[in-house]
């Protein structure tokens, strides 16, 4: 596990990379987003020193929100040690000098790509999501002028038609990630491509949830203790799904698992997507069916 | 140099990036947890602008944000201070203002003219920065997003006026006006989603 104490920020950059004018613009957008839960606030997204699709929206939200006292955690699909997470963490170590951690409970600000940590978040923590397509209605209606109007009029029938067509075709709602939610009974919102398994964690969370879409230039938010409901039908209630297996390394059940192909003969194992949660359980003595022979999380091999 | 010109040059953040980030976190915490009081320091604006309102201005106000100042703040040291440090257009009409600073009574006098946004863009509204003496005395009970159950906020003798400032928000939502309340070094917020009643 890697945790790093605060360091001196690179003096060639302003604190947290962005200039103060840009931060003021993003901060104003963030405050509006919190005041209107689930509503997409346009903002003048800047070019960042990483390509679109690598979390430029999340990085700008994090940069505008970080204080020198923060402890930052960055995850990509639940993992602290994948390319996207490592590069963003190093970026903020360099330009903001903040402390970093992999432990969910120690972090004050967590930037995430496509997962919510398994460890329950607490009061005072901030979760920043990287969002590719912020508009939940975009694939149903390509025109921004129209989707704006649909949100204004609370006209979400089209979304229910889409879910109904899922049922007509597959017998159940087949959407398994980026599953649309309604925030505080008003705005339909894209939760970013988190698995629908994570949707229930968004509702009435003690933590503040911020969403940044860099290419699409939108910021939105869910304040703490806010109701977030996954769209469904009375006769087809929302089902978060989840694996039947236990984690092969730490034997955890009721968590989100990744399928790992281990040989050319169709062999596979299921391991926790949340690497911090998995390591914590292994350290606490939990042993999975395949541990420790093939341990990908830095546990002794 | 006039008497208040020298005063206008002083009192901004000593280390702008760090102090603005802390002041913003105070504002973000206030907005996401209505009813809580946050410390927003680092600014020393001239009276009658509370230090917390000064920190908020230094953190959020710039040349892109037209500001409406209540009559009691105009043409004095506060206007000079904001002009020097924020470089903001300070004589905005209430309809065009991104931020409005003033006492509860002077904001209430112009309330209907402040922007509430449009149905498509409810974020294009005026944020009211309400200047108070203290957070003590008569309380209001708050419910809504960001609040677990109910919260209480002491508003004192300004309670009726602040309730009146926030009252239209309930019917206007998602349009409406967000309120920051500032007294001395402390900040609270009443986003448009918060419902208030006297207790």
Contacts between the chains, C-beta under 8 A, distances in Angstrom:
chain1	res1	chain2	res2	distance
A	14	B	17	5.7
A	15	B	17	3.6
A	15	B	18	6.0
A	15	B	21	6.8
A	16	B	17	7.3
A	16	B	21	7.2
A	20	B	16	6.1
A	20	B	17	6.4
A	20	B	20	6.5
A	21	B	62	6.2
A	23	B	20	7.1
A	23	B	21	7.7
A	23	B	24	7.7
A	24	B	20	7.9
A	24	B	59	6.9
A	24	B	60	5.9
A	24	B	61	7.7
A	24	B	62	5.3
A	24	B	64	8.0
A	25	B	64	6.9
A	27	B	24	4.9
A	27	B	27	7.6
A	27	B	28	7.7
A	27	B	59	6.6
A	27	B	60	6.1
A	28	B	60	5.6
A	28	B	65	7.3
A	28	B	98	7.6
A	29	B	123	7.5
A	30	B	28	6.4
A	31	B	27	6.4
A	31	B	28	6.7
A	31	B	31	5.3
A	31	B	60	7.6
A	31	B	127	7.4
A	31	B	178	7.1
A	32	B	123	4.0
A	32	B	125	7.9
A	32	B	178	7.4
A	33	B	123	7.8
A	34	B	28	6.9
A	34	B	31	4.8
A	34	B	32	4.9
A	34	B	146	7.6
A	34	B	191	6.6
A	35	B	31	6.1
A	35	B	178	4.6
A	35	B	191	3.6
A	35	B	192	5.5
A	35	B	193	6.3
A	36	B	122	5.7
A	36	B	123	6.6
A	36	B	174	5.1
A	36	B	191	7.9
A	36	B	192	7.0
A	36	B	193	7.1
A	37	B	145	5.1
A	37	B	193	6.5
A	39	B	122	6.4
A	39	B	123	7.0
A	39	B	174	6.0
A	41	B	123	4.8
A	42	B	121	7.7
A	42	B	123	7.7
A	64	B	24	7.3
A	65	B	21	7.8
A	65	B	24	7.3
A	65	B	25	7.0
A	65	B	28	6.9
A	66	B	21	6.4
A	67	B	18	7.3
A	67	B	21	4.5
A	67	B	22	5.2
A	67	B	25	5.4
A	68	B	18	5.3
A	68	B	21	7.1
A	69	B	22	7.8
A	148	B	120	4.3
A	148	B	121	7.6
A	149	B	120	6.5
A	151	B	120	7.5
A	152	B	118	7.9
A	152	B	119	3.7
A	152	B	120	4.8
A	153	B	119	7.5
A	184	B	145	5.4
A	184	B	193	7.1
A	186	B	173	7.5
A	186	B	174	6.3
A	187	B	174	7.4
A	206	B	148	7.9
A	208	B	28	7.4
A	208	B	32	4.7
A	221	B	32	7.7
A	222	B	145	8.0
A	223	B	31	7.9
A	223	B	32	4.5
A	223	B	33	7.5
A	223	B	145	4.5
A	223	B	146	3.8
A	223	B	191	8.0
A	223	B	193	7.8
A	224	B	32	6.1
A	224	B	33	6.4
A	224	B	146	5.6
A	224	B	148	7.6
A	225	B	145	6.9
A	225	B	146	6.0
A	225	B	147	6.0
A	225	B	148	4.5
A	226	B	145	4.2
A	226	B	146	6.8
